[in-house]
Amino acid sequence: MNCTATYALLDSGGAELETSKAGIKLAQATLCVAPQSGSPLLFSLRDIARVEHKGYTARLSLRTGEQLLLSELGYKFEDFLRLL
């Protein structure tokens, strides 16, 4: 699944490390977040400890303690959650 979104990466204390518009690619075993500028972020789906959603924002808690917030997925939000 491919879509666009706004993402924010938070450290274990909740401080924002980075945020940007990005292309999102959900593959069989990985989640790739490709910001408009900078290097892509790759996450193994096994590293996602918990998925929560509220108000069309998905909060992915990672095993490292970091959190990935994905918003502005548009009409693909429900499909993204289902496939994740």
mmCIF file of the N, C-alpha and C atoms, coordinates in Angstrom:
data_MODEL
# 
_entry.id   MODEL 
# 
loop_
_atom_site.group_PDB 
_atom_site.id 
_atom_site.type_symbol 
_atom_site.label_atom_id 
_atom_site.label_alt_id 
_atom_site.label_comp_id 
_atom_site.label_asym_id 
_atom_site.label_entity_id 
_atom_site.label_seq_id 
_atom_site.pdbx_PDB_ins_code 
_atom_site.Cartn_x 
_atom_site.Cartn_y 
_atom_site.Cartn_z 
_atom_site.occupancy 
_atom_site.B_iso_or_equiv 
_atom_site.pdbx_formal_charge 
_atom_site.auth_seq_id 
_atom_site.auth_comp_id 
_atom_site.auth_asym_id 
_atom_site.auth_atom_id 
_atom_site.pdbx_PDB_model_num 
ATOM 1   N N  . MET A 1 1  ? 0.846  -1.174 0.000  1.00 0.00 ? 1  MET A N  1 
ATOM 2   C CA . MET A 1 1  ? 0.000  0.000  0.000  1.00 0.00 ? 1  MET A CA 1 
ATOM 3   C C  . MET A 1 1  ? 0.889  1.234  0.000  1.00 0.00 ? 1  MET A C  1 
ATOM 4   N N  . ASN A 1 2  ? 0.581  2.183  -0.840 1.00 0.00 ? 2  ASN A N  1 
ATOM 5   C CA . ASN A 1 2  ? 1.299  3.453  -0.917 1.00 0.00 ? 2  ASN A CA 1 
ATOM 6   C C  . ASN A 1 2  ? 0.323  4.594  -0.675 1.00 0.00 ? 2  ASN A C  1 
ATOM 7   N N  . CYS A 1 3  ? 0.769  5.581  0.094  1.00 0.00 ? 3  CYS A N  1 
ATOM 8   C CA . CYS A 1 3  ? -0.049 6.770  0.342  1.00 0.00 ? 3  CYS A CA 1 
ATOM 9   C C  . CYS A 1 3  ? 0.858  7.901  0.808  1.00 0.00 ? 3  CYS A C  1 
ATOM 10  N N  . THR A 1 4  ? 0.272  9.052  1.018  1.00 0.00 ? 4  THR A N  1 
ATOM 11  C CA . THR A 1 4  ? 1.009  10.181 1.578  1.00 0.00 ? 4  THR A CA 1 
ATOM 12  C C  . THR A 1 4  ? 0.408  10.531 2.925  1.00 0.00 ? 4  THR A C  1 
ATOM 13  N N  . ALA A 1 5  ? 1.236  11.125 3.777  1.00 0.00 ? 5  ALA A N  1 
ATOM 14  C CA . ALA A 1 5  ? 0.789  11.473 5.124  1.00 0.00 ? 5  ALA A CA 1 
ATOM 15  C C  . ALA A 1 5  ? 1.722  12.527 5.698  1.00 0.00 ? 5  ALA A C  1 
ATOM 16  N N  . THR A 1 6  ? 1.351  13.005 6.849  1.00 0.00 ? 6  THR A N  1 
ATOM 17  C CA . THR A 1 6  ? 2.247  13.801 7.671  1.00 0.00 ? 6  THR A CA 1 
ATOM 18  C C  . THR A 1 6  ? 2.668  12.894 8.816  1.00 0.00 ? 6  THR A C  1 
ATOM 19  N N  . TYR A 1 7  ? 3.961  12.872 9.093  1.00 0.00 ? 7  TYR A N  1 
ATOM 20  C CA . TYR A 1 7  ? 4.428  12.028 10.182 1.00 0.00 ? 7  TYR A CA 1 
ATOM 21  C C  . TYR A 1 7  ? 5.179  12.863 11.207 1.00 0.00 ? 7  TYR A C  1 
ATOM 22  N N  . ALA A 1 8  ? 5.216  12.365 12.423 1.00 0.00 ? 8  ALA A N  1 
ATOM 23  C CA . ALA A 1 8  ? 6.037  12.941 13.487 1.00 0.00 ? 8  ALA A CA 1 
ATOM 24  C C  . ALA A 1 8  ? 6.667  11.778 14.234 1.00 0.00 ? 8  ALA A C  1 
ATOM 25  N N  . LEU A 1 9  ? 7.963  11.863 14.446 1.00 0.00 ? 9  LEU A N  1 
ATOM 26  C CA . LEU A 1 9  ? 8.680  10.861 15.218 1.00 0.00 ? 9  LEU A CA 1 
ATOM 27  C C  . LEU A 1 9  ? 8.971  11.467 16.581 1.00 0.00 ? 9  LEU A C  1 
ATOM 28  N N  . LEU A 1 10 ? 8.520  10.792 17.638 1.00 0.00 ? 10 LEU A N  1 
ATOM 29  C CA . LEU A 1 10 ? 8.690  11.273 19.009 1.00 0.00 ? 10 LEU A CA 1 
ATOM 30  C C  . LEU A 1 10 ? 9.662  10.371 19.748 1.00 0.00 ? 10 LEU A C  1 
ATOM 31  N N  . ASP A 1 11 ? 10.502 10.962 20.618 1.00 0.00 ? 11 ASP A N  1 
ATOM 32  C CA . ASP A 1 11 ? 11.399 10.135 21.420 1.00 0.00 ? 11 ASP A CA 1 
ATOM 33  C C  . ASP A 1 11 ? 10.635 9.513  22.580 1.00 0.00 ? 11 ASP A C  1 
ATOM 34  N N  . SER A 1 12 ? 11.320 8.747  23.407 1.00 0.00 ? 12 SER A N  1 
ATOM 35  C CA . SER A 1 12 ? 10.647 8.022  24.493 1.00 0.00 ? 12 SER A CA 1 
ATOM 36  C C  . SER A 1 12 ? 10.030 8.955  25.525 1.00 0.00 ? 12 SER A C  1 
ATOM 37  N N  . GLY A 1 13 ? 10.475 10.209 25.572 1.00 0.00 ? 13 GLY A N  1 
ATOM 38  C CA . GLY A 1 13 ? 9.893  11.188 26.482 1.00 0.00 ? 13 GLY A CA 1 
ATOM 39  C C  . GLY A 1 13 ? 8.767  11.995 25.881 1.00 0.00 ? 13 GLY A C  1 
ATOM 40  N N  . GLY A 1 14 ? 8.477  11.766 24.594 1.00 0.00 ? 14 GLY A N  1 
ATOM 41  C CA . GLY A 1 14 ? 7.396  12.486 23.928 1.00 0.00 ? 14 GLY A CA 1 
ATOM 42  C C  . GLY A 1 14 ? 7.836  13.732 23.182 1.00 0.00 ? 14 GLY A C  1 
ATOM 43  N N  . ALA A 1 15 ? 9.142  14.029 23.192 1.00 0.00 ? 15 ALA A N  1 
ATOM 44  C CA . ALA A 1 15 ? 9.648  15.199 22.469 1.00 0.00 ? 15 ALA A CA 1 
ATOM 45  C C  . ALA A 1 15 ? 9.733  14.883 20.977 1.00 0.00 ? 15 ALA A C  1 
ATOM 46  N N  . GLU A 1 16 ? 9.360  15.843 20.163 1.00 0.00 ? 16 GLU A N  1 
ATOM 47  C CA . GLU A 1 16 ? 9.347  15.650 18.713 1.00 0.00 ? 16 GLU A CA 1 
ATOM 48  C C  . GLU A 1 16 ? 10.768 15.675 18.161 1.00 0.00 ? 16 GLU A C  1 
ATOM 49  N N  . LEU A 1 17 ? 11.159 14.598 17.478 1.00 0.00 ? 17 LEU A N  1 
ATOM 50  C CA . LEU A 1 17 ? 12.479 14.514 16.869 1.00 0.00 ? 17 LEU A CA 1 
ATOM 51  C C  . LEU A 1 17 ? 12.465 15.075 15.447 1.00 0.00 ? 17 LEU A C  1 
ATOM 52  N N  . GLU A 1 18 ? 11.410 14.764 14.709 1.00 0.00 ? 18 GLU A N  1 
ATOM 53  C CA . GLU A 1 18 ? 11.266 15.276 13.349 1.00 0.00 ? 18 GLU A CA 1 
ATOM 54  C C  . GLU A 1 18 ? 9.821  15.152 12.903 1.00 0.00 ? 18 GLU A C  1 
ATOM 55  N N  . THR A 1 19 ? 9.464  15.987 11.944 1.00 0.00 ? 19 THR A N  1 
ATOM 56  C CA . THR A 1 19 ? 8.118  15.956 11.376 1.00 0.00 ? 19 THR A CA 1 
ATOM 57  C C  . THR A 1 19 ? 8.188  16.455 9.939  1.00 0.00 ? 19 THR A C  1 
ATOM 58  N N  . SER A 1 20 ? 7.331  15.916 9.085  1.00 0.00 ? 20 SER A N  1 
ATOM 59  C CA . SER A 1 20 ? 7.346  16.298 7.682  1.00 0.00 ? 20 SER A CA 1 
ATOM 60  C C  . SER A 1 20 ? 6.195  15.618 6.954  1.00 0.00 ? 20 SER A C  1 
ATOM 61  N N  . LYS A 1 21 ? 5.925  16.076 5.758  1.00 0.00 ? 21 LYS A N  1 
ATOM 62  C CA . LYS A 1 21 ? 5.076  15.338 4.821  1.00 0.00 ? 21 LYS A CA 1 
ATOM 63  C C  . LYS A 1 21 ? 5.926  14.197 4.291  1.00 0.00 ? 21 LYS A C  1 
ATOM 64  N N  . ALA A 1 22 ? 5.305  13.068 3.996  1.00 0.00 ? 22 ALA A N  1 
ATOM 65  C CA . ALA A 1 22 ? 6.084  11.917 3.545  1.00 0.00 ? 22 ALA A CA 1 
ATOM 66  C C  . ALA A 1 22 ? 5.239  10.965 2.722  1.00 0.00 ? 22 ALA A C  1 
ATOM 67  N N  . GLY A 1 23 ? 5.927  10.194 1.928  1.00 0.00 ? 23 GLY A N  1 
ATOM 68  C CA . GLY A 1 23 ? 5.307  9.064  1.259  1.00 0.00 ? 23 GLY A CA 1 
ATOM 69  C C  . GLY A 1 23 ? 5.389  7.878  2.206  1.00 0.00 ? 23 GLY A C  1 
ATOM 70  N N  . ILE A 1 24 ? 4.313  7.130  2.288  1.00 0.00 ? 24 ILE A N  1 
ATOM 71  C CA . ILE A 1 24 ? 4.252  5.975  3.189  1.00 0.00 ? 24 ILE A CA 1 
ATOM 72  C C  . ILE A 1 24 ? 4.092  4.728  2.330  1.00 0.00 ? 24 ILE A C  1 
ATOM 73  N N  . LYS A 1 25 ? 4.917  3.729  2.584  1.00 0.00 ? 25 LYS A N  1 
ATOM 74  C CA . LYS A 1 25 ? 4.787  2.454  1.877  1.00 0.00 ? 25 LYS A CA 1 
ATOM 75  C C  . LYS A 1 25 ? 4.705  1.352  2.921  1.00 0.00 ? 25 LYS A C  1 
ATOM 76  N N  . LEU A 1 26 ? 3.595  0.657  2.926  1.00 0.00 ? 26 LEU A N  1 
ATOM 77  C CA . LEU A 1 26 ? 3.379  -0.467 3.826  1.00 0.00 ? 26 LEU A CA 1 
ATOM 78  C C  . LEU A 1 26 ? 3.561  -1.737 3.011  1.00 0.00 ? 26 LEU A C  1 
ATOM 79  N N  . ALA A 1 27 ? 4.631  -2.468 3.305  1.00 0.00 ? 27 ALA A N  1 
ATOM 80  C CA . ALA A 1 27 ? 4.924  -3.714 2.611  1.00 0.00 ? 27 ALA A CA 1 
ATOM 81  C C  . ALA A 1 27 ? 4.625  -4.877 3.548  1.00 0.00 ? 27 ALA A C  1 
ATOM 82  N N  . GLN A 1 28 ? 4.969  -6.073 3.120  1.00 0.00 ? 28 GLN A N  1 
ATOM 83  C CA . GLN A 1 28 ? 4.625  -7.259 3.888  1.00 0.00 ? 28 GLN A CA 1 
ATOM 84  C C  . GLN A 1 28 ? 5.285  -7.285 5.260  1.00 0.00 ? 28 GLN A C  1 
ATOM 85  N N  . ALA A 1 29 ? 6.534  -6.825 5.371  1.00 0.00 ? 29 ALA A N  1 
ATOM 86  C CA . ALA A 1 29 ? 7.238  -6.900 6.651  1.00 0.00 ? 29 ALA A CA 1 
ATOM 87  C C  . ALA A 1 29 ? 7.793  -5.565 7.122  1.00 0.00 ? 29 ALA A C  1 
ATOM 88  N N  . THR A 1 30 ? 7.617  -4.494 6.325  1.00 0.00 ? 30 THR A N  1 
ATOM 89  C CA . THR A 1 30 ? 8.197  -3.199 6.689  1.00 0.00 ? 30 THR A CA 1 
ATOM 90  C C  . THR A 1 30 ? 7.238  -2.044 6.438  1.00 0.00 ? 30 THR A C  1 
ATOM 91  N N  . LEU A 1 31 ? 7.506  -0.982 7.150  1.00 0.00 ? 31 LEU A N  1 
ATOM 92  C CA . LEU A 1 31 ? 6.826  0.295  6.955  1.00 0.00 ? 31 LEU A CA 1 
ATOM 93  C C  . LEU A 1 31 ? 7.919  1.291  6.594  1.00 0.00 ? 31 LEU A C  1 
ATOM 94  N N  . CYS A 1 32 ? 7.807  1.905  5.434  1.00 0.00 ? 32 CYS A N  1 
ATOM 95  C CA . CYS A 1 32 ? 8.787  2.887  4.976  1.00 0.00 ? 32 CYS A CA 1 
ATOM 96  C C  . CYS A 1 32 ? 8.134  4.266  4.998  1.00 0.00 ? 32 CYS A C  1 
ATOM 97  N N  . VAL A 1 33 ? 8.792  5.206  5.666  1.00 0.00 ? 33 VAL A N  1 
ATOM 98  C CA . VAL A 1 33 ? 8.347  6.591  5.712  1.00 0.00 ? 33 VAL A CA 1 
ATOM 99  C C  . VAL A 1 33 ? 9.408  7.399  4.976  1.00 0.00 ? 33 VAL A C  1 
ATOM 100 N N  . ALA A 1 34 ? 9.055  7.934  3.815  1.00 0.00 ? 34 ALA A N  1 
ATOM 101 C CA . ALA A 1 34 ? 10.001 8.668  2.974  1.00 0.00 ? 34 ALA A CA 1 
ATOM 102 C C  . ALA A 1 34 ? 9.672  10.157 3.008  1.00 0.00 ? 34 ALA A C  1 
ATOM 103 N N  . PRO A 1 35 ? 10.375 10.930 3.856  1.00 0.00 ? 35 PRO A N  1 
ATOM 104 C CA . PRO A 1 35 ? 10.120 12.367 3.941  1.00 0.00 ? 35 PRO A CA 1 
ATOM 105 C C  . PRO A 1 35 ? 10.415 13.080 2.624  1.00 0.00 ? 35 PRO A C  1 
ATOM 106 N N  . GLN A 1 36 ? 9.840  14.262 2.456  1.00 0.00 ? 36 GLN A N  1 
ATOM 107 C CA . GLN A 1 36 ? 10.079 15.038 1.243  1.00 0.00 ? 36 GLN A CA 1 
ATOM 108 C C  . GLN A 1 36 ? 11.557 15.374 1.098  1.00 0.00 ? 36 GLN A C  1 
ATOM 109 N N  . SER A 1 37 ? 12.244 15.564 2.210  1.00 0.00 ? 37 SER A N  1 
ATOM 110 C CA . SER A 1 37 ? 13.689 15.777 2.166  1.00 0.00 ? 37 SER A CA 1 
ATOM 111 C C  . SER A 1 37 ? 14.318 14.930 3.274  1.00 0.00 ? 37 SER A C  1 
ATOM 112 N N  . GLY A 1 38 ? 15.425 14.322 2.968  1.00 0.00 ? 38 GLY A N  1 
ATOM 113 C CA . GLY A 1 38 ? 16.084 13.470 3.948  1.00 0.00 ? 38 GLY A CA 1 
ATOM 114 C C  . GLY A 1 38 ? 15.971 12.008 3.591  1.00 0.00 ? 38 GLY A C  1 
ATOM 115 N N  . SER A 1 39 ? 16.563 11.192 4.423  1.00 0.00 ? 39 SER A N  1 
ATOM 116 C CA . SER A 1 39 ? 16.599 9.747  4.190  1.00 0.00 ? 39 SER A CA 1 
ATOM 117 C C  . SER A 1 39 ? 15.321 9.082  4.653  1.00 0.00 ? 39 SER A C  1 
ATOM 118 N N  . PRO A 1 40 ? 14.912 8.020  3.971  1.00 0.00 ? 40 PRO A N  1 
ATOM 119 C CA . PRO A 1 40 ? 13.724 7.278  4.394  1.00 0.00 ? 40 PRO A CA 1 
ATOM 120 C C  . PRO A 1 40 ? 13.947 6.589  5.731  1.00 0.00 ? 40 PRO A C  1 
ATOM 121 N N  . LEU A 1 41 ? 12.864 6.434  6.472  1.00 0.00 ? 41 LEU A N  1 
ATOM 122 C CA . LEU A 1 41 ? 12.886 5.714  7.738  1.00 0.00 ? 41 LEU A CA 1 
ATOM 123 C C  . LEU A 1 41 ? 12.237 4.359  7.496  1.00 0.00 ? 41 LEU A C  1 
ATOM 124 N N  . LEU A 1 42 ? 12.920 3.291  7.866  1.00 0.00 ? 42 LEU A N  1 
ATOM 125 C CA . LEU A 1 42 ? 12.387 1.943  7.700  1.00 0.00 ? 42 LEU A CA 1 
ATOM 126 C C  . LEU A 1 42 ? 12.116 1.341  9.066  1.00 0.00 ? 42 LEU A C  1 
ATOM 127 N N  . PHE A 1 43 ? 10.924 0.790  9.216  1.00 0.00 ? 43 PHE A N  1 
ATOM 128 C CA . PHE A 1 43 ? 10.530 0.142  10.464 1.00 0.00 ? 43 PHE A CA 1 
ATOM 129 C C  . PHE A 1 43 ? 10.072 -1.268 10.146 1.00 0.00 ? 43 PHE A C  1 
ATOM 130 N N  . SER A 1 44 ? 10.610 -2.234 10.855 1.00 0.00 ? 44 SER A N  1 
ATOM 131 C CA . SER A 1 44 ? 10.107 -3.593 10.737 1.00 0.00 ? 44 SER A CA 1 
ATOM 132 C C  . SER A 1 44 ? 8.756  -3.635 11.438 1.00 0.00 ? 44 SER A C  1 
ATOM 133 N N  . LEU A 1 45 ? 7.794  -4.324 10.861 1.00 0.00 ? 45 LEU A N  1 
ATOM 134 C CA . LEU A 1 45 ? 6.477  -4.409 11.491 1.00 0.00 ? 45 LEU A CA 1 
ATOM 135 C C  . LEU A 1 45 ? 6.571  -5.120 12.837 1.00 0.00 ? 45 LEU A C  1 
ATOM 136 N N  . ARG A 1 46 ? 7.588  -5.947 13.025 1.00 0.00 ? 46 ARG A N  1 
ATOM 137 C CA . ARG A 1 46 ? 7.794  -6.621 14.316 1.00 0.00 ? 46 ARG A CA 1 
ATOM 138 C C  . ARG A 1 46 ? 8.212  -5.647 15.417 1.00 0.00 ? 46 ARG A C  1 
ATOM 139 N N  . ASP A 1 47 ? 8.725  -4.474 15.020 1.00 0.00 ? 47 ASP A N  1 
ATOM 140 C CA . ASP A 1 47 ? 9.154  -3.473 16.004 1.00 0.00 ? 47 ASP A CA 1 
ATOM 141 C C  . ASP A 1 47 ? 8.019  -2.595 16.495 1.00 0.00 ? 47 ASP A C  1 
ATOM 142 N N  . ILE A 1 48 ? 6.832  -2.765 15.930 1.00 0.00 ? 48 ILE A N  1 
ATOM 143 C CA . ILE A 1 48 ? 5.675  -1.988 16.359 1.00 0.00 ? 48 ILE A CA 1 
ATOM 144 C C  . ILE A 1 48 ? 4.998  -2.741 17.498 1.00 0.00 ? 48 ILE A C  1 
ATOM 145 N N  . ALA A 1 49 ? 5.036  -2.142 18.694 1.00 0.00 ? 49 ALA A N  1 
ATOM 146 C CA . ALA A 1 49 ? 4.490  -2.804 19.880 1.00 0.00 ? 49 ALA A CA 1 
ATOM 147 C C  . ALA A 1 49 ? 2.986  -2.592 20.017 1.00 0.00 ? 49 ALA A C  1 
ATOM 148 N N  . ARG A 1 50 ? 2.497  -1.418 19.596 1.00 0.00 ? 50 ARG A N  1 
ATOM 149 C CA . ARG A 1 50 ? 1.075  -1.100 19.773 1.00 0.00 ? 50 ARG A CA 1 
ATOM 150 C C  . ARG A 1 50 ? 0.648  -0.086 18.725 1.00 0.00 ? 50 ARG A C  1 
ATOM 151 N N  . VAL A 1 51 ? -0.595 -0.206 18.285 1.00 0.00 ? 51 VAL A N  1 
ATOM 152 C CA . VAL A 1 51 ? -1.178 0.740  17.337 1.00 0.00 ? 51 VAL A CA 1 
ATOM 153 C C  . VAL A 1 51 ? -2.458 1.292  17.956 1.00 0.00 ? 51 VAL A C  1 
ATOM 154 N N  . GLU A 1 52 ? -2.530 2.610  18.039 1.00 0.00 ? 52 GLU A N  1 
ATOM 155 C CA . GLU A 1 52 ? -3.736 3.285  18.539 1.00 0.00 ? 52 GLU A CA 1 
ATOM 156 C C  . GLU A 1 52 ? -4.151 4.307  17.491 1.00 0.00 ? 52 GLU A C  1 
ATOM 157 N N  . HIS A 1 53 ? -5.425 4.636  17.471 1.00 0.00 ? 53 HIS A N  1 
ATOM 158 C CA . HIS A 1 53 ? -5.875 5.680  16.553 1.00 0.00 ? 53 HIS A CA 1 
ATOM 159 C C  . HIS A 1 53 ? -6.946 6.515  17.224 1.00 0.00 ? 53 HIS A C  1 
ATOM 160 N N  . LYS A 1 54 ? -6.887 7.796  16.899 1.00 0.00 ? 54 LYS A N  1 
ATOM 161 C CA . LYS A 1 54 ? -7.866 8.748  17.430 1.00 0.00 ? 54 LYS A CA 1 
ATOM 162 C C  . LYS A 1 54 ? -7.923 9.918  16.458 1.00 0.00 ? 54 LYS A C  1 
ATOM 163 N N  . GLY A 1 55 ? -9.126 10.252 16.041 1.00 0.00 ? 55 GLY A N  1 
ATOM 164 C CA . GLY A 1 55 ? -9.301 11.418 15.172 1.00 0.00 ? 55 GLY A CA 1 
ATOM 165 C C  . GLY A 1 55 ? -8.487 11.366 13.897 1.00 0.00 ? 55 GLY A C  1 
ATOM 166 N N  . TYR A 1 56 ? -8.424 10.221 13.256 1.00 0.00 ? 56 TYR A N  1 
ATOM 167 C CA . TYR A 1 56 ? -7.705 10.032 12.006 1.00 0.00 ? 56 TYR A CA 1 
ATOM 168 C C  . TYR A 1 56 ? -6.197 10.244 12.133 1.00 0.00 ? 56 TYR A C  1 
ATOM 169 N N  . THR A 1 57 ? -5.667 10.023 13.322 1.00 0.00 ? 57 THR A N  1 
ATOM 170 C CA . THR A 1 57 ? -4.227 9.976  13.549 1.00 0.00 ? 57 THR A CA 1 
ATOM 171 C C  . THR A 1 57 ? -3.892 8.617  14.123 1.00 0.00 ? 57 THR A C  1 
ATOM 172 N N  . ALA A 1 58 ? -2.919 7.953  13.513 1.00 0.00 ? 58 ALA A N  1 
ATOM 173 C CA . ALA A 1 58 ? -2.463 6.652  14.002 1.00 0.00 ? 58 ALA A CA 1 
ATOM 174 C C  . ALA A 1 58 ? -1.204 6.873  14.839 1.00 0.00 ? 58 ALA A C  1 
ATOM 175 N N  . ARG A 1 59 ? -1.171 6.288  16.021 1.00 0.00 ? 59 ARG A N  1 
ATOM 176 C CA . ARG A 1 59 ? -0.013 6.369  16.912 1.00 0.00 ? 59 ARG A CA 1 
ATOM 177 C C  . ARG A 1 59 ? 0.590  4.969  16.998 1.00 0.00 ? 59 ARG A C  1 
ATOM 178 N N  . LEU A 1 60 ? 1.796  4.822  16.486 1.00 0.00 ? 60 LEU A N  1 
ATOM 179 C CA . LEU A 1 60 ? 2.498  3.549  16.508 1.00 0.00 ? 60 LEU A CA 1 
ATOM 180 C C  . LEU A 1 60 ? 3.575  3.610  17.577 1.00 0.00 ? 60 LEU A C  1 
ATOM 181 N N  . SER A 1 61 ? 3.438  2.819  18.611 1.00 0.00 ? 61 SER A N  1 
ATOM 182 C CA . SER A 1 61 ? 4.439  2.743  19.675 1.00 0.00 ? 61 SER A CA 1 
ATOM 183 C C  . SER A 1 61 ? 5.452  1.682  19.277 1.00 0.00 ? 61 SER A C  1 
ATOM 184 N N  . LEU A 1 62 ? 6.718  2.082  19.257 1.00 0.00 ? 62 LEU A N  1 
ATOM 185 C CA . LEU A 1 62 ? 7.778  1.181  18.841 1.00 0.00 ? 62 LEU A CA 1 
ATOM 186 C C  . LEU A 1 62 ? 8.448  0.539  20.051 1.00 0.00 ? 62 LEU A C  1 
ATOM 187 N N  . ARG A 1 63 ? 9.049  -0.603 19.850 1.00 0.00 ? 63 ARG A N  1 
ATOM 188 C CA . ARG A 1 63 ? 9.721  -1.313 20.948 1.00 0.00 ? 63 ARG A CA 1 
ATOM 189 C C  . ARG A 1 63 ? 10.898 -0.524 21.511 1.00 0.00 ? 63 ARG A C  1 
ATOM 190 N N  . THR A 1 64 ? 11.427 0.430  20.769 1.00 0.00 ? 64 THR A N  1 
ATOM 191 C CA . THR A 1 64 ? 12.539 1.270  21.223 1.00 0.00 ? 64 THR A CA 1 
ATOM 192 C C  . THR A 1 64 ? 12.078 2.347  22.202 1.00 0.00 ? 64 THR A C  1 
ATOM 193 N N  . GLY A 1 65 ? 10.764 2.513  22.348 1.00 0.00 ? 65 GLY A N  1 
ATOM 194 C CA . GLY A 1 65 ? 10.212 3.553  23.197 1.00 0.00 ? 65 GLY A CA 1 
ATOM 195 C C  . GLY A 1 65 ? 9.771  4.776  22.413 1.00 0.00 ? 65 GLY A C  1 
ATOM 196 N N  . GLU A 1 66 ? 10.207 4.877  21.160 1.00 0.00 ? 66 GLU A N  1 
ATOM 197 C CA . GLU A 1 66 ? 9.792  5.987  20.314 1.00 0.00 ? 66 GLU A CA 1 
ATOM 198 C C  . GLU A 1 66 ? 8.361  5.774  19.848 1.00 0.00 ? 66 GLU A C  1 
ATOM 199 N N  . GLN A 1 67 ? 7.758  6.849  19.333 1.00 0.00 ? 67 GLN A N  1 
ATOM 200 C CA . GLN A 1 67 ? 6.413  6.766  18.773 1.00 0.00 ? 67 GLN A CA 1 
ATOM 201 C C  . GLN A 1 67 ? 6.411  7.427  17.408 1.00 0.00 ? 67 GLN A C  1 
ATOM 202 N N  . LEU A 1 68 ? 5.632  6.864  16.524 1.00 0.00 ? 68 LEU A N  1 
ATOM 203 C CA . LEU A 1 68 ? 5.460  7.406  15.190 1.00 0.00 ? 68 LEU A CA 1 
ATOM 204 C C  . LEU A 1 68 ? 3.999  7.792  15.039 1.00 0.00 ? 68 LEU A C  1 
ATOM 205 N N  . LEU A 1 69 ? 3.739  9.067  14.761 1.00 0.00 ? 69 LEU A N  1 
ATOM 206 C CA . LEU A 1 69 ? 2.381  9.559  14.541 1.00 0.00 ? 69 LEU A CA 1 
ATOM 207 C C  . LEU A 1 69 ? 2.184  9.765  13.043 1.00 0.00 ? 69 LEU A C  1 
ATOM 208 N N  . LEU A 1 70 ? 1.116  9.208  12.509 1.00 0.00 ? 70 LEU A N  1 
ATOM 209 C CA . LEU A 1 70 ? 0.784  9.370  11.100 1.00 0.00 ? 70 LEU A CA 1 
ATOM 210 C C  . LEU A 1 70 ? -0.594 10.002 10.990 1.00 0.00 ? 70 LEU A C  1 
ATOM 211 N N  . SER A 1 71 ? -0.672 11.106 10.277 1.00 0.00 ? 71 SER A N  1 
ATOM 212 C CA . SER A 1 71 ? -1.951 11.792 10.092 1.00 0.00 ? 71 SER A CA 1 
ATOM 213 C C  . SER A 1 71 ? -2.067 12.235 8.632  1.00 0.00 ? 71 SER A C  1 
ATOM 214 N N  . GLU A 1 72 ? -3.226 12.758 8.275  1.00 0.00 ? 72 GLU A N  1 
ATOM 215 C CA . GLU A 1 72 ? -3.515 13.245 6.927  1.00 0.00 ? 72 GLU A CA 1 
ATOM 216 C C  . GLU A 1 72 ? -3.360 12.144 5.873  1.00 0.00 ? 72 GLU A C  1 
ATOM 217 N N  . LEU A 1 73 ? -3.794 10.936 6.234  1.00 0.00 ? 73 LEU A N  1 
ATOM 218 C CA . LEU A 1 73 ? -3.792 9.827  5.282  1.00 0.00 ? 73 LEU A CA 1 
ATOM 219 C C  . LEU A 1 73 ? -4.987 9.884  4.333  1.00 0.00 ? 73 LEU A C  1 
ATOM 220 N N  . GLY A 1 74 ? -5.937 10.739 4.631  1.00 0.00 ? 74 GLY A N  1 
ATOM 221 C CA . GLY A 1 74 ? -7.100 10.888 3.768  1.00 0.00 ? 74 GLY A CA 1 
ATOM 222 C C  . GLY A 1 74 ? -7.984 9.657  3.754  1.00 0.00 ? 74 GLY A C  1 
ATOM 223 N N  . TYR A 1 75 ? -8.548 9.365  2.611  1.00 0.00 ? 75 TYR A N  1 
ATOM 224 C CA . TYR A 1 75 ? -9.492 8.253  2.499  1.00 0.00 ? 75 TYR A CA 1 
ATOM 225 C C  . TYR A 1 75 ? -8.797 6.891  2.651  1.00 0.00 ? 75 TYR A C  1 
ATOM 226 N N  . LYS A 1 76 ? -7.475 6.842  2.701  1.00 0.00 ? 76 LYS A N  1 
ATOM 227 C CA . LYS A 1 76 ? -6.753 5.580  2.863  1.00 0.00 ? 76 LYS A CA 1 
ATOM 228 C C  . LYS A 1 76 ? -6.515 5.216  4.332  1.00 0.00 ? 76 LYS A C  1 
ATOM 229 N N  . PHE A 1 77 ? -6.984 6.050  5.251  1.00 0.00 ? 77 PHE A N  1 
ATOM 230 C CA . PHE A 1 77 ? -6.732 5.823  6.678  1.00 0.00 ? 77 PHE A CA 1 
ATOM 231 C C  . PHE A 1 77 ? -7.230 4.461  7.145  1.00 0.00 ? 77 PHE A C  1 
ATOM 232 N N  . GLU A 1 78 ? -8.470 4.137  6.859  1.00 0.00 ? 78 GLU A N  1 
ATOM 233 C CA . GLU A 1 78 ? -9.043 2.864  7.300  1.00 0.00 ? 78 GLU A CA 1 
ATOM 234 C C  . GLU A 1 78 ? -8.330 1.670  6.685  1.00 0.00 ? 78 GLU A C  1 
ATOM 235 N N  . ASP A 1 79 ? -8.009 1.762  5.410  1.00 0.00 ? 79 ASP A N  1 
ATOM 236 C CA . ASP A 1 79 ? -7.288 0.681  4.737  1.00 0.00 ? 79 ASP A CA 1 
ATOM 237 C C  . ASP A 1 79 ? -5.890 0.513  5.340  1.00 0.00 ? 79 ASP A C  1 
ATOM 238 N N  . PHE A 1 80 ? -5.224 1.618  5.628  1.00 0.00 ? 80 PHE A N  1 
ATOM 239 C CA . PHE A 1 80 ? -3.901 1.551  6.248  1.00 0.00 ? 80 PHE A CA 1 
ATOM 240 C C  . PHE A 1 80 ? -3.958 0.809  7.576  1.00 0.00 ? 80 PHE A C  1 
ATOM 241 N N  . LEU A 1 81 ? -4.907 1.174  8.428  1.00 0.00 ? 81 LEU A N  1 
ATOM 242 C CA . LEU A 1 81 ? -5.025 0.510  9.733  1.00 0.00 ? 81 LEU A CA 1 
ATOM 243 C C  . LEU A 1 81 ? -5.342 -0.977 9.569  1.00 0.00 ? 81 LEU A C  1 
ATOM 244 N N  . ARG A 1 82 ? -6.216 -1.288 8.667  1.00 0.00 ? 82 ARG A N  1 
ATOM 245 C CA . ARG A 1 82 ? -6.601 -2.685 8.456  1.00 0.00 ? 82 ARG A CA 1 
ATOM 246 C C  . ARG A 1 82 ? -5.401 -3.504 7.988  1.00 0.00 ? 82 ARG A C  1 
ATOM 247 N N  . LEU A 1 83 ? -4.622 -2.984 7.064  1.00 0.00 ? 83 LEU A N  1 
ATOM 248 C CA . LEU A 1 83 ? -3.469 -3.715 6.551  1.00 0.00 ? 83 LEU A CA 1 
ATOM 249 C C  . LEU A 1 83 ? -2.313 -3.770 7.542  1.00 0.00 ? 83 LEU A C  1 
ATOM 250 N N  . LEU A 1 84 ? -2.188 -2.747 8.351  1.00 0.00 ? 84 LEU A N  1 
ATOM 251 C CA . LEU A 1 84 ? -1.136 -2.729 9.359  1.00 0.00 ? 84 LEU A CA 1 
ATOM 252 C C  . LEU A 1 84 ? -1.368 -3.808 10.388 1.00 0.00 ? 84 LEU A C  1 
# 
